[in-house]
Amino acid sequence: MLSLLTNLPREILVQQIKDGLILLVLGMGTVFIFLILLVYITKLMSRICAKLEPETTAPAAEKKPSAVARPNVVAKSNDAAVAAAIAAAYDKER
């Protein structure tokens, strides 16, 4: 590959390097601008959702605290059952 490059005239090599650098800057610049836009659009959507959220969660705040605590207890016992099943499957494979 290097032998092909050394056979080309210097002007062509310089022009190809310049073209490559221009493509590099354009490509990286495009990606950078897209990522900056993505960050700002995400921040804007977060602000919009934060303004809309209190309207939708207001009825949920009226629930009793005991009703909220029950699913956590069920989830813990379910986690223990899942852990036991994983341990049994692991022992069976050994």
N, C-alpha and C positions, 0 to 999 in steps of 0.2 A: 504494500500500500504506500509506504514512504517513497519507493522508487517512482511511483506514478506522480506523486506530488513534486518531487525534485525535477521531473522532466518538464513541468509546466513553467511558462514564463513568470517572472516575478510579479508583473502587473496583474495577471489573472489571479494569482494566489492572494495578493493584497485585496483585490476586489471581492473575492470569495469570503475572506475573513471579515471585511466590512459588512457584506450582506448578512453573514452569519450573526454578527454582533447586533445589527439592526433588528433581525428577527428575534434575537434573544431579548432585547430591550422591549420590543413590542409585545412579545408573548408574556413576559414577566409583568409588564405594566398592565396588561389586560387582566391578568389573574389578580394582581394587587388591587386594582380598581374594583373588580367584582367582589373581592373579599371585604373591602371597606364598605361597599354598598350593602352587602349581606349583614354586616355588623349593625349598621344604622337602621336598616329595615327591621331587623330583629328587635332592636331597642324600641323602635316605634310601635311594633306589634305588642311588645310587653307592656308599654304604657297604655295602649288601647285596651288590652285585656284587663289590666289592673283597674281601669276606670269602670269596666263593665262587670267585674267580679263581685263587688258588694251587692249588686242587685240580685244576682243569682244565688248567693250564699246566705242571704238574710233569713230565709225560712229554715235553713239547716241549722242555724245558730240557736233556734228556739227548741231544739230537741233536748231531752233530759240527758244529763251526764252519764247516768247509769246505762242508758241504751247505747251510748258510745263505747263504754268500757267492755261490754259483753263480747263484741266481735274480737277484741284483742285477746281475751281469755280463750276463745275458741281457736284463734289462730295459733296460740302457743301450744295448745294440746295437739293441734293438727301438725305443727312443726315437729313435735316429739314423735308422732306416729310416722312422719316422713323420714326422720332421722333413723328410727328403728328399722324401717323398711330398707333404707340404704345400707345400714350396717349388716342386715341379714343378707342382702344381695351380694355384698362385698365378701362376706364369709363364705357364701355358697360358691363363689367363683374361685376362691383360693383352694 
